[in-house]
Amino acid sequence: MVATRIDPNSDNPLDALRASIKTGSSRFAIWGPGVLLAGFFGWASMAQLDEVSVAIGEVIPEQQTQFVQHLEGGVIESIMVKEGDHVTAGQSLMQLNLAGVGINRQELQVRLDGLYLAKARLTAEAQGGESDPQFPADIVENRPDMVEAELRSFEARKRDLQSSLSVLDQRSKQRQLEIAELEAHTSSVRRDLALVQQRLEMSANLLKEGLTPKMEHVQIEGEVEKLKGELSVLQQSVPRARSALSEIDAEREREIEQYSRRALEDLVSIETRIAEMKETLTTATDQALRAEIKSPINGIVMDLRTNTIGGVIRPGEPIAEIVPVSDDLQIRAKLNPKDRGFVAAGQKAVVKITTYDYARYGGLDGVVERVSASTSTGQQGQTYYEVVVRTDKTYLGTQEGDFPITPGMEATVDIHTGTRTVLDYMVRPVLKLQHEAFRER
């Protein structure tokens, strides 16, 4: 190729343009690298980069793993979960049949209802049986046969009382009639005695005058003494009859009192039995509730020991493990001792779950909750500080359940310890080299 010579004094426009380009290229070759280098250092001194300490760890449950056991054991009737299922606190895991070892709660309830009915009957009897028993409405509805039996018992005992009282009332009436007759006879004798005494006085006057025989006067005196004797007997009989009547009335009161007292004594016994039965029923109810094995916490079912319907669970035998989960996660990570001086509680962190590609799924924002006070030694002899980081989510993605995170997953934790400029990153190795240069022996 033949080089074209440019004449600077030429009037040709193309020659002038070529001359200008050549001059500009020369200037850029001189000043361009300097401008670019100055711009780069300006950007490097302004651009900020996060400074992080990296710790490797795993997701841990916030609570301890819960072991599910059963106190009495029993036969498995149904299994509601399988390993890996998420469960909530109180959710049913398994149903046991406690028929062989448990208390029959239904039988106890029937017996307790019977005691309540007996209590109502005895309460009415203790009040004299004047009003019908007031049975509990729910038991009346559920146990009509038992209510009818108690009513029959109440009526039978009431009839026995009424029969006894009827006999006493009859005896009382007889005594009252006897007293009335005695009182009437007494009045009659008194009247007869008064008349005979008048005759005796008249006879005595006539006898003095000799107008009546002495024998007739003596007969009248005999009549007076006879009537006085009869009156004396009657006057003693009436109080005895009244005393007998009072005894009958007292016996009647004792019969009623004995009826009520027997009811009260039975009522005390019934109250004691009710208290004992309620305690037994509470135990049976608790046992029945325990027959339905429930999860104690929110978590994940792990190590389900049996999957056989009809299998036997022995008392105290572990049934399953529940690994707890919560609304946030804890990550226990191992921090290099050289980074300990830069890490403190409250610092922000980014948790990257190894299972999920960080570039695709992202990570979780977290906060350093605590840093151990001293180092620990791993199985391979390496020393580290234990760092616990808490996150505010238990999943990756936009909604819960997309990409769940469970205890045991490995994680990388980037703990934000500060910021540095790009220039600082570039200059620091040089400064370090300058500081440590020529120091070896």
C-alpha positions as CSV (number, residue, x, y, z in Angstrom):
1,M,0.0,0.0,0.0
2,V,1.4,3.4,-0.9
3,A,1.3,6.0,1.8
4,T,-0.4,9.2,0.9
5,R,1.5,12.4,1.7
6,I,-0.6,15.2,3.1
7,D,0.4,18.7,2.2
8,P,-0.6,21.1,4.9
9,N,-0.6,24.0,2.5
10,S,-3.0,22.3,0.1
11,D,-6.4,23.8,-0.6
12,N,-8.0,20.4,-1.0
13,P,-10.7,19.8,1.8
14,L,-9.9,16.2,2.1
15,D,-6.3,17.0,2.9
16,A,-7.5,19.4,5.6
17,L,-9.7,16.7,7.2
18,R,-7.0,14.1,7.1
19,A,-4.7,16.6,8.9
20,S,-7.3,17.2,11.6
21,I,-7.9,13.5,12.3
22,K,-4.2,12.9,12.6
23,T,-3.8,15.7,15.1
24,G,-6.8,14.5,17.2
25,S,-5.5,10.9,17.3
26,S,-2.2,12.1,18.5
27,R,-3.8,14.1,21.4
28,F,-6.0,11.1,22.4
29,A,-3.0,8.8,22.4
30,I,-1.4,11.2,24.8
31,W,-4.3,12.2,27.2
32,G,-6.8,9.3,26.8
33,P,-5.2,6.7,29.1
34,G,-4.7,9.4,31.8
35,V,-8.4,10.4,31.7
36,L,-9.5,6.8,31.8
37,L,-7.2,6.0,34.7
38,A,-8.4,9.1,36.6
39,G,-12.0,8.1,36.1
40,F,-11.3,4.6,37.3
41,F,-9.6,5.7,40.5
42,G,-12.4,8.2,41.1
43,W,-15.0,5.4,40.8
44,A,-12.9,3.0,42.9
45,S,-12.7,5.6,45.7
46,M,-16.5,6.1,45.7
47,A,-18.0,2.7,44.9
48,Q,-19.0,0.8,48.1
49,L,-18.8,-3.0,48.6
50,D,-20.3,-4.9,51.5
51,E,-17.8,-6.5,53.8
52,V,-19.0,-9.9,55.1
53,S,-17.8,-12.7,57.3
54,V,-18.8,-16.1,56.0
55,A,-20.0,-18.9,58.4
56,I,-21.1,-22.4,57.5
57,G,-23.8,-24.0,59.5
58,E,-27.2,-25.7,59.5
59,V,-30.8,-25.0,60.2
60,I,-31.8,-25.9,63.8
61,P,-35.2,-26.1,65.5
62,E,-36.1,-23.3,67.8
63,Q,-37.3,-25.8,70.4
64,Q,-36.0,-29.2,71.3
65,T,-37.2,-32.3,69.3
66,Q,-40.2,-33.7,71.1
67,F,-40.5,-37.4,71.7
68,V,-44.2,-38.7,71.6
69,Q,-44.9,-41.4,74.1
70,H,-48.0,-43.0,75.8
71,L,-48.4,-43.6,79.5
72,E,-50.6,-46.7,79.4
73,G,-50.0,-48.1,75.9
74,G,-52.7,-49.8,73.9
75,V,-53.7,-51.2,70.6
76,I,-53.4,-49.0,67.5
77,E,-56.8,-48.3,66.0
78,S,-55.8,-45.7,63.4
79,I,-52.7,-43.7,62.2
80,M,-53.5,-40.2,60.9
81,V,-49.9,-39.1,59.8
82,K,-46.8,-40.4,58.0
83,E,-43.2,-39.4,58.3
84,G,-42.4,-36.0,56.9
85,D,-45.9,-34.6,57.5
86,H,-46.2,-31.1,58.9
87,V,-48.4,-31.1,62.0
88,T,-49.8,-28.4,64.3
89,A,-50.0,-28.5,68.1
90,G,-53.0,-30.6,69.1
91,Q,-53.3,-32.4,65.8
92,S,-54.2,-36.1,66.1
93,L,-51.3,-38.4,65.3
94,M,-52.7,-41.8,66.3
95,Q,-55.8,-43.3,68.0
96,L,-55.3,-46.2,70.5
97,N,-57.8,-48.6,71.9
98,L,-57.5,-48.8,75.7
99,A,-60.2,-51.4,76.3
100,G,-57.7,-53.8,77.8
101,V,-56.0,-51.4,80.1
102,G,-58.3,-48.5,80.4
103,I,-61.4,-47.5,82.5
104,N,-64.8,-47.8,80.9
105,R,-65.8,-44.1,80.9
106,Q,-69.3,-44.8,79.6
107,E,-70.0,-47.2,82.5
108,L,-68.7,-44.7,85.0
109,Q,-70.9,-42.0,83.6
110,V,-74.0,-44.2,83.9
111,R,-73.1,-44.9,87.5
112,L,-72.4,-41.3,88.3
113,D,-75.8,-40.3,86.7
114,G,-77.4,-43.0,88.9
115,L,-75.8,-41.4,92.0
116,Y,-77.1,-38.0,91.0
117,L,-80.6,-39.4,90.7
118,A,-80.3,-41.1,94.1
119,K,-79.1,-37.8,95.6
120,A,-82.1,-35.9,94.2
121,R,-84.4,-38.7,95.7
122,L,-82.7,-38.7,99.1
123,T,-82.8,-34.9,99.2
124,A,-86.6,-35.0,98.8
125,E,-86.9,-37.7,101.4
126,A,-84.7,-35.7,103.8
127,Q,-87.2,-32.9,103.5
128,G,-90.0,-35.3,104.6
129,G,-91.1,-36.6,101.2
130,E,-93.7,-33.8,100.9
131,S,-92.5,-32.8,97.4
132,D,-91.3,-34.9,94.4
133,P,-87.5,-35.2,93.7
134,Q,-86.0,-32.6,91.4
135,F,-83.9,-34.6,89.0
136,P,-81.2,-33.0,86.8
137,A,-82.9,-32.2,83.4
138,D,-80.1,-33.7,81.3
139,I,-80.2,-37.0,83.2
140,V,-84.0,-37.1,82.9
141,E,-83.6,-36.8,79.2
142,N,-80.7,-39.3,78.8
143,R,-81.7,-41.8,81.5
144,P,-85.5,-42.1,81.6
145,D,-85.4,-45.7,82.9
146,M,-83.2,-44.8,85.8
147,V,-85.4,-41.8,86.6
148,E,-88.4,-44.0,86.7
149,A,-86.7,-46.5,89.0
150,E,-85.8,-43.7,91.4
151,L,-89.3,-42.4,91.4
152,R,-90.6,-45.9,92.2
153,S,-88.2,-46.2,95.0
154,F,-89.3,-42.8,96.3
155,E,-92.9,-43.7,96.1
156,A,-92.4,-47.1,97.8
157,R,-90.5,-45.6,100.7
158,K,-93.1,-42.8,101.0
159,R,-95.8,-45.5,101.1
160,D,-94.0,-47.3,103.9
161,L,-93.9,-44.1,105.8
162,Q,-97.5,-43.3,105.2
163,S,-98.5,-46.8,106.2
164,S,-96.6,-46.5,109.5
165,L,-98.1,-43.1,110.1
166,S,-101.6,-44.4,109.2
167,V,-101.3,-47.0,111.9
168,L,-100.2,-44.5,114.4
169,D,-103.0,-42.1,113.4
170,Q,-105.5,-44.8,113.9
171,R,-104.2,-45.5,117.4
172,S,-104.2,-41.8,118.1
173,K,-107.9,-41.6,117.1
174,Q,-108.7,-44.5,119.3
175,R,-107.0,-42.9,122.3
176,Q,-108.8,-39.6,121.6
177,L,-112.1,-41.5,121.6
178,E,-111.2,-43.3,124.8
179,I,-110.3,-40.0,126.4
180,A,-113.5,-38.4,125.3
181,E,-115.5,-41.4,126.7
182,L,-113.6,-41.2,130.0
183,E,-114.2,-37.5,130.3
184,A,-117.9,-38.0,129.5
185,H,-118.1,-40.8,132.1
186,T,-116.3,-38.7,134.6
187,S,-118.7,-35.9,134.1
188,S,-121.7,-38.3,134.5
189,V,-120.2,-39.7,137.7
190,R,-119.7,-36.3,139.1
191,R,-123.3,-35.4,138.5
192,D,-124.5,-38.7,140.0
193,L,-122.2,-38.1,143.0
194,A,-123.6,-34.6,143.5
195,L,-127.2,-35.9,143.5
196,V,-126.5,-38.8,145.9
197,Q,-124.7,-36.4,148.3
198,Q,-127.8,-34.2,148.3
199,R,-129.9,-37.3,149.1
200,L,-127.4,-38.2,151.8
201,E,-127.8,-34.8,153.5
202,M,-131.5,-35.0,153.3
203,S,-131.4,-38.5,154.7
204,A,-129.2,-37.4,157.6
205,N,-131.7,-34.7,158.5
206,L,-134.6,-37.1,158.4
207,L,-132.6,-39.7,160.4
208,K,-132.1,-37.1,163.2
209,E,-135.8,-36.6,163.3
210,G,-136.5,-40.3,163.1
211,L,-138.3,-39.9,159.9
212,T,-136.3,-42.5,157.8
213,P,-134.9,-45.9,158.6
214,K,-131.2,-46.1,159.4
215,M,-130.8,-48.9,156.9
216,E,-131.8,-46.7,154.0
217,H,-129.4,-44.0,155.2
218,V,-126.6,-46.5,155.2
219,Q,-127.4,-47.5,151.7
220,I,-127.2,-43.9,150.5
221,E,-123.8,-43.6,152.2
222,G,-122.7,-46.7,150.3
223,E,-123.7,-45.2,147.0
224,V,-121.8,-42.1,147.8
225,E,-118.6,-44.0,148.6
226,K,-119.0,-46.1,145.4
227,L,-119.4,-43.1,143.2
228,K,-116.4,-41.4,144.9
229,G,-114.3,-44.6,144.2
230,E,-115.5,-44.7,140.6
231,L,-114.7,-41.0,140.1
232,S,-111.2,-41.5,141.6
233,V,-110.6,-44.3,139.1
234,L,-111.8,-42.2,136.2
235,Q,-109.7,-39.2,137.2
236,Q,-106.6,-41.4,137.1
237,S,-107.6,-43.0,133.8
238,V,-107.9,-39.8,131.8
239,P,-104.2,-38.6,132.4
240,R,-103.0,-42.1,131.5
241,A,-105.0,-42.0,128.3
242,R,-103.7,-38.5,127.5
243,S,-100.1,-39.8,128.2
244,A,-100.7,-42.7,125.8
245,L,-102.0,-40.2,123.2
246,S,-98.9,-38.1,123.6
247,E,-96.7,-41.2,123.2
248,I,-98.4,-42.0,120.0
249,D,-97.9,-38.5,118.7
250,A,-94.2,-38.7,119.7
251,E,-93.9,-42.0,118.0
252,R,-95.4,-40.5,114.9
253,E,-92.8,-37.7,115.0
254,R,-90.0,-40.2,115.5
255,E,-91.2,-42.2,112.5
256,I,-91.0,-39.1,110.3
257,E,-87.7,-38.0,111.8
258,Q,-86.3,-41.5,111.3
259,Y,-87.4,-41.4,107.7
260,S,-85.6,-38.1,107.1
261,R,-82.6,-39.2,109.2
262,R,-82.1,-42.4,107.1
263,A,-82.3,-40.3,104.0
264,L,-79.7,-37.8,105.3
265,E,-77.4,-40.6,106.3
266,D,-77.7,-42.2,102.8
267,L,-77.3,-38.7,101.3
268,V,-73.9,-38.2,103.0
269,S,-72.8,-41.6,101.7
270,I,-74.0,-40.7,98.2
271,E,-72.2,-37.4,98.3
272,T,-69.0,-39.3,99.2
273,R,-69.5,-41.8,96.4
274,I,-70.2,-39.0,93.9
275,A,-66.9,-37.3,94.8
276,E,-65.0,-40.5,94.4
277,M,-66.8,-41.3,91.1
278,K,-66.1,-37.9,89.7
279,E,-62.5,-38.3,90.5
280,T,-62.5,-41.7,88.8
281,L,-64.4,-40.3,85.9
282,T,-61.8,-37.5,85.5
283,T,-59.1,-40.1,85.4
284,A,-61.0,-42.0,82.8
285,T,-61.6,-38.9,80.8
286,D,-58.0,-38.0,80.9
287,Q,-57.2,-41.5,79.8
288,A,-59.7,-41.4,77.0
289,L,-58.1,-38.1,75.9
290,R,-54.7,-39.8,76.0
291,A,-56.1,-42.6,73.8
292,E,-56.0,-39.9,71.1
293,I,-52.3,-39.2,70.7
294,K,-51.7,-35.6,69.7
295,S,-48.8,-33.5,68.6
296,P,-47.4,-31.4,71.4
297,I,-46.0,-28.7,69.1
298,N,-46.0,-27.4,65.5
299,G,-43.5,-29.5,63.7
300,I,-42.6,-32.3,61.3
301,V,-43.2,-36.0,62.0
302,M,-40.0,-37.9,62.1
303,D,-39.1,-41.5,63.0
304,L,-42.6,-42.9,63.2
305,R,-41.9,-46.1,65.0
306,T,-44.9,-48.1,63.8
307,N,-47.3,-48.1,60.8
308,T,-49.3,-51.2,61.7
309,I,-53.0,-51.0,62.5
310,G,-53.6,-53.4,65.4
311,G,-50.1,-53.2,66.6
312,V,-49.4,-52.9,70.3
313,I,-47.8,-49.8,71.9
314,R,-46.1,-50.7,75.2
315,P,-46.4,-48.2,78.1
316,G,-43.9,-45.4,77.8
317,E,-42.6,-46.7,74.4
318,P,-41.5,-43.9,72.0
319,I,-44.0,-43.5,69.2
320,A,-42.6,-40.7,67.0
321,E,-40.4,-37.7,67.1
322,I,-41.7,-34.2,66.3
323,V,-39.1,-31.8,65.0
324,P,-40.4,-28.3,65.8
325,V,-40.9,-25.6,63.3
326,S,-42.0,-22.0,63.8
327,D,-42.6,-18.7,62.0
328,D,-38.9,-18.0,62.0
329,L,-35.7,-20.1,61.6
330,Q,-32.5,-20.4,63.6
331,I,-29.2,-21.2,61.9
332,R,-26.3,-22.3,64.0
333,A,-23.1,-21.6,62.1
334,K,-19.4,-21.9,62.7
335,L,-17.5,-18.6,62.5
336,N,-13.7,-18.5,61.8
337,P,-11.9,-17.1,64.9
338,K,-10.2,-14.5,62.8
339,D,-13.6,-12.9,62.1
340,R,-14.8,-12.8,65.7
341,G,-13.8,-9.2,66.3
342,F,-16.0,-8.0,63.5
343,V,-19.2,-10.0,64.3
344,A,-21.7,-9.0,67.1
345,A,-25.3,-9.6,67.9
346,G,-27.7,-7.5,66.0
347,Q,-25.8,-7.4,62.7
348,K,-27.6,-8.2,59.5
349,A,-27.0,-11.4,57.6
350,V,-28.0,-13.2,54.5
351,V,-28.7,-16.9,54.8
352,K,-28.1,-19.0,51.7
353,I,-29.6,-22.5,51.9
354,T,-27.4,-25.0,50.1
355,T,-30.4,-27.1,48.9
356,Y,-31.7,-24.1,46.9
357,D,-29.4,-22.4,44.3
358,Y,-28.8,-18.9,45.6
359,A,-28.6,-17.4,42.1
360,R,-32.1,-18.8,41.3
361,Y,-34.0,-18.8,44.6
362,G,-32.2,-16.1,46.6
363,G,-31.6,-16.2,50.3
364,L,-33.2,-15.2,53.6
365,D,-32.6,-12.0,55.5
366,G,-31.5,-12.6,59.1
367,V,-30.1,-11.1,62.2
368,V,-27.2,-12.3,64.4
369,E,-28.9,-13.3,67.6
370,R,-25.9,-14.3,69.7
371,V,-22.2,-15.3,69.4
372,S,-20.6,-17.8,71.8
373,A,-18.3,-16.4,74.4
374,S,-15.6,-18.9,73.7
375,T,-14.4,-21.1,70.9
376,S,-15.4,-24.7,70.4
377,T,-13.5,-27.5,68.7
378,G,-14.9,-29.5,65.8
379,Q,-14.4,-33.2,65.1
380,Q,-11.5,-32.5,62.8
381,G,-9.8,-30.3,65.4
382,Q,-10.7,-26.9,63.9
383,T,-11.7,-24.1,66.3
384,Y,-14.7,-21.9,65.7
385,Y,-17.2,-19.5,67.4
386,E,-20.8,-20.6,67.4
387,V,-23.1,-18.0,65.8
388,V,-26.9,-18.2,65.9
389,V,-28.7,-16.3,63.2
390,R,-32.5,-15.9,63.2
391,T,-34.6,-15.3,60.1
392,D,-38.1,-14.0,59.7
393,K,-39.3,-16.6,57.3
394,T,-39.2,-20.4,57.0
395,Y,-39.4,-20.6,53.2
396,L,-37.9,-19.1,50.0
397,G,-40.1,-17.6,47.4
398,T,-43.1,-15.3,47.6
399,Q,-45.5,-17.4,49.5
400,E,-45.3,-20.0,52.3
401,G,-45.0,-23.6,51.0
402,D,-43.2,-22.8,47.8
403,F,-39.7,-23.8,48.9
404,P,-39.8,-24.8,52.6
405,I,-36.8,-24.8,54.8
406,T,-36.6,-27.5,57.5
407,P,-34.2,-28.2,60.3
408,G,-31.1,-30.1,59.3
409,M,-30.6,-28.2,56.0
410,E,-27.1,-26.8,55.4
411,A,-26.6,-23.1,55.0
412,T,-24.0,-20.5,54.3
413,V,-24.3,-17.3,56.3
414,D,-22.9,-14.0,55.0
415,I,-22.7,-11.6,58.0
416,H,-22.6,-8.0,57.1
417,T,-19.7,-6.5,59.1
418,G,-19.3,-3.2,57.2
419,T,-18.6,-1.5,53.8
420,R,-15.3,-0.8,52.0
421,T,-14.5,1.0,48.7
422,V,-13.1,-0.8,45.7
423,L,-10.0,1.3,46.1
424,D,-9.6,0.1,49.6
425,Y,-9.7,-3.5,48.4
426,M,-7.0,-2.6,45.9
427,V,-4.7,-0.6,48.1
428,R,-4.9,-2.8,51.3
429,P,-2.9,-5.7,49.9
430,V,-0.2,-3.3,48.8
431,L,-0.1,-1.6,52.2
432,K,0.0,-5.0,53.9
433,L,2.9,-6.1,51.6
434,Q,4.7,-2.8,52.3
435,H,4.2,-3.3,56.1
436,E,5.4,-6.9,56.1
437,A,8.1,-6.6,53.5
438,F,11.8,-7.2,54.4
439,R,10.9,-8.5,57.9
440,E,11.9,-12.1,57.5
441,R,15.2,-13.2,59.0
